[in-house]
Amino acid sequence: AASSTPLPDDATPCVYVDNLPQDITKRELAHIFRPFPGYQGLRVVVKENRFSGRSGERSTKAFVDFVDAAAATAAIRMLQGYKLDLESEQSPVLRPKYGKPPRDLNRTADMRSSERQRQGGPPAGSGGHV
């Protein structure tokens, strides 16, 4: 049953979650998001914080894809403030928000493919096999 609440103008089918613990796994995040209708998959991104002043410090983020913006909105609303560790007073809590739609991933994959052809593939019009 679809909700009659209108979606925000910035709603996308992608949920973005940052400030995750460095030791969180893709499996743990999947267990949190998979029960929501419309869940399609997720990506975890770990980056070194070059400007933090502390070497080895990393930031962990996740992008969770849903079939549409309504499904993503339901997950965002239900998981706002979700406590990752019930036994810890200092447990991080989830603050999900809308992320960029996954079509950016397709463009990146296309760019990688054309870059690979430029670097190692045969020159255009050479009749070589790709």
N, C-alpha and C positions, 0 to 999 in steps of 0.2 A: 504494500500500500504506500503510494507516494505521499510525501508530506505536503501540506498545502502552504507551508512556509516558503516565501520566495527565496531564491538563492541570492547571495551577495553578488555584486557586479564583478568582483575579482575571482569568482568561483572557477576552479579548473578541476579536471579529473585526477590531478596529482596532489598528494599531500606531502608537505615538507616538514621534517622534524630535525631540529638542531640541538646542540648542547647535550648530546647523548654521552653516556659513560664510554670511555675508551675501550672497555672490555666487552661491550655489548656485541652480540652476534646477530647475524642475519636470521638465524633460526629463532632466536628470542623475539625479535621484532615481528617475524612472520606469525608467531603464536599470538601476538597481540592484535595484529591487523587482519589476519586470515578469516576470523569469524564474521567479519562485516560483509554484507551482501555487495557484490560487485568488485571485490578484491581481485586484482590481476597479478600483482607481483611487487617486489621492492628492490631497491638498490641502496647499498650502504657505501658512503664515501668517507674515507679517512684522509685528512690532510695535515701535514706538518704546519704548526703555527710558527712561521718564520719571524714574526714581529712581536712575539710574546716576551722575549728576553730570556725564557727558560728553554734550553735545548731539550729536544725529545717530547715536548708538549704537542699533543695532537688534538684536532677537533673532529668529532664524528657526527655525521649527518645522515639522514635517510630520505629517500624519495619513494613514496608508495603510490602505485598506480591503481586507479579504479576505472570501472567501465564508463562512468560519467561523473559530472560535477555533483549531482545529487547524492550519489553513493559516497563520494569523497567528503561532502559536507556532513553527512550523517556520522562518519568516522571521526571527523574533526570535533564535532559537538560532543560526542560520547567520550572521547579520550582526552579532552581538555583537563589537565590536572591529574592525569593517571599516574599514580605512584609506582615506580619500577620495582622498589624493594620495600615491602610492607614491614620488614623487621629493622629497617634503618631510619633513624630520625632525620638524617641528612639525605635521604633518598632523592635522586633527581625525579622530577615530574615531567610528563610530556606536555609540550605546548605546540601541538600541531597547527599548521596553517597551510594555505594553498601554495603549491609550488608551480613551477613552469610546466606547461603541458609536455608530455613525452615526445611530441613531434620534434623537439630539439635534438633528441637522441638519434632520430632517423637522419637528420641533417649531418650530425657528427659522423655517423656510420658511413654515409655517402662520401663525406670529405675524406675519411680514412681510406675508403676503397679507391677513390681517384688518386690519392697521394701514393698508395701502394703501386698503382699502375705506372705513375710517373717515375717512381724510384726503381722498380725492378721489372716492370712489364715491358713488352716490346714497344718500340716507337710506333706512333699512329701511322697506319697505312703500310706497315712493313709486311703484313701478311702473317706475322707470327701468331702462335697460339697464346691465349690468355689463360 
